[in-house]
Amino acid sequence: MYKMANLLFWGSLSFSVLLLALLLSLWINARRKEVGILLSIGLKQASILGQFITESILIAIPALVSAYFLANYTARAIGNTVLANVTSGIAKQASKAAQTSNLGGGAEVDGFSKTLSNLDISIQTSDFIIVFVLALVLVVLVMALASSNLLRKQPKELLLDGE
C-alpha cells in the first residue's frame, strides 16, 4: 500500500514539474519580442531572468498560500467522507454478524461504539513551510531552464522570428 502511494506521489510530482515547465516555456516564448527589445537596449540576461523569476514568485506566493487553506478544507472533507463510509460499513458488518450469531438485539452496539467518530485532520505549518520553500525553488529552477534557450539568442533573432 505504501509503495503504491509513494509511486503515485512521485508520479504526480513529476507530472506537475513537467506541466509547470511546459506552461512557463509557453509563457516565456510568447514574450519573445519583449525579450528581444530588452536585450537590444542593453539589459543583461541575468536581469531579464530576474524579472521573470520575480514575476513567477509573485504569482506563486498567493497561489501557495491559498492552496494551504484549500488543502486543509479538502483534507477534512475527504477524511470525514471516508470515515463516514467506513463507519457505516462496520455498522452493517456488525449488524449482520449479530444476526447470524443469534446473540440477540443490541449486540452490535458494543462493537460499533469502538469505531472512530471523528478525525482531526490538519496540515502542519512546518510541512507547509517545507512545501512552500521547495515550490519556490522549483519555480526558480524551472523558470531558469525555460528561459535559458530564449535568453541565449541574439536580439535580432528574437525580433525577426515569426511566431
C-alpha positions in Angstrom: 0.0 0.0 0.0 2.8 2.5 0.9 4.7 1.5 -2.2 1.7 2.4 -4.4 1.2 5.7 -2.5 4.8 6.6 -3.0 4.7 5.7 -6.6 1.5 7.8 -7.1 3.2 10.7 -5.2 6.4 10.7 -7.3 4.4 10.2 -10.5 2.1 13.2 -9.8 5.1 15.3 -8.7 7.0 14.5 -11.9 3.9 15.3 -14.0 3.5 18.6 -12.1 7.1 19.6 -12.8 6.7 18.8 -16.5 3.4 20.7 -16.7 5.0 23.7 -14.9 8.0 23.6 -17.3 5.7 23.5 -20.3 3.5 26.3 -19.1 6.5 28.5 -18.3 8.1 27.7 -21.6 5.0 28.8 -23.5 4.7 31.9 -21.3 8.3 32.9 -22.0 8.1 32.0 -25.7 5.1 34.4 -26.0 7.3 37.2 -24.8 10.0 36.8 -27.5 9.7 40.3 -28.8 9.8 41.8 -25.3 13.0 39.9 -24.5 14.4 41.0 -27.9 13.7 44.6 -27.1 15.1 44.3 -23.6 18.3 42.7 -24.8 18.7 45.3 -27.6 18.5 48.2 -25.2 21.3 46.7 -23.2 19.7 44.8 -20.3 21.7 41.8 -19.1 20.4 38.3 -19.4 20.6 38.0 -15.7 18.3 41.0 -15.1 15.7 39.7 -17.6 15.8 36.3 -15.9 15.5 38.0 -12.5 12.4 39.8 -13.8 10.9 36.5 -15.0 11.7 34.8 -11.7 10.2 37.8 -9.7 7.0 37.7 -11.7 6.7 33.9 -11.2 7.3 34.2 -7.5 4.7 37.0 -7.2 2.2 34.6 -8.8 3.4 31.6 -6.8 3.1 33.1 -3.3 -0.6 33.8 -3.3 -1.3 30.5 -5.1 0.6 28.5 -2.4 -1.0 30.4 0.5 -4.5 29.8 -0.9 -3.6 26.2 -1.6 -2.7 25.7 2.0 -6.2 26.8 3.2 -7.9 24.9 0.4 -5.9 21.7 1.2 -6.9 21.9 4.9 -10.6 22.2 3.9 -10.3 19.4 1.2 -8.4 17.1 3.5 -11.1 17.4 6.3 -13.9 16.9 3.8 -12.3 13.8 2.3 -11.4 12.4 5.7 -14.9 12.8 7.1 -16.4 11.3 4.0 -14.1 8.3 4.2 -14.7 7.9 7.9 -18.5 8.0 7.4 -18.3 5.3 4.7 -16.0 3.1 6.8 -18.2 3.6 10.0 -21.4 2.7 8.1 -19.7 -0.3 6.6 -18.5 -1.5 10.0 -22.0 -1.0 11.5 -23.5 -3.1 8.7 -21.0 -5.8 9.2 -21.5 -5.8 13.0 -25.3 -5.9 12.5 -25.0 -8.9 10.1 -22.6 -10.7 12.4 -25.0 -10.2 15.3 -28.0 -11.5 13.3 -26.2 -14.6 12.2 -24.8 -15.5 15.6 -28.2 -15.3 17.4 -26.8 -13.1 20.2 -30.0 -11.0 20.5 -30.9 -7.4 19.8 -28.4 -4.7 20.6 -25.3 -7.0 20.4 -23.8 -4.9 17.6 -23.8 -1.8 19.6 -20.8 -2.9 21.6 -18.7 -3.3 18.5 -20.0 -0.2 16.9 -19.1 2.0 19.9 -15.4 1.2 19.4 -15.2 2.8 16.0 -13.9 6.3 15.3 -16.4 9.0 15.2 -14.2 12.0 14.4 -10.9 12.6 12.5 -8.6 15.5 13.4 -7.0 16.3 10.1 -4.7 19.3 9.7 -1.7 20.3 7.7 1.2 21.2 10.0 2.7 24.7 9.5 6.2 23.1 9.3 5.1 20.9 6.5 3.6 23.9 4.7 6.9 25.9 5.1 8.9 23.0 3.6 6.5 22.7 0.7 6.4 26.5 0.2 10.2 26.7 0.1 10.6 23.7 -2.2 7.9 25.1 -4.6 9.6 28.4 -4.8 13.0 26.7 -5.5 11.2 24.6 -8.1 9.7 27.7 -9.8 13.1 29.4 -9.9 14.8 26.3 -11.4 12.1 25.7 -14.0 12.0 29.3 -14.9 15.7 29.4 -15.4 15.5 26.2 -17.6 12.5 27.5 -19.6 14.1 30.9 -20.4 17.7 29.7 -21.0 17.1 28.9 -24.7 15.4 32.3 -25.3 18.0 34.3 -23.5 20.9 32.8 -25.4 19.5 34.2 -28.7 20.6 37.5 -30.2 18.0 40.4 -30.1 17.8 40.5 -33.9 16.8 36.8 -34.0 14.1 37.3 -31.4 12.7 40.4 -33.1 12.7 39.0 -36.6 11.4 35.5 -35.7 8.0 34.7 -37.0 5.5 33.5 -34.4 
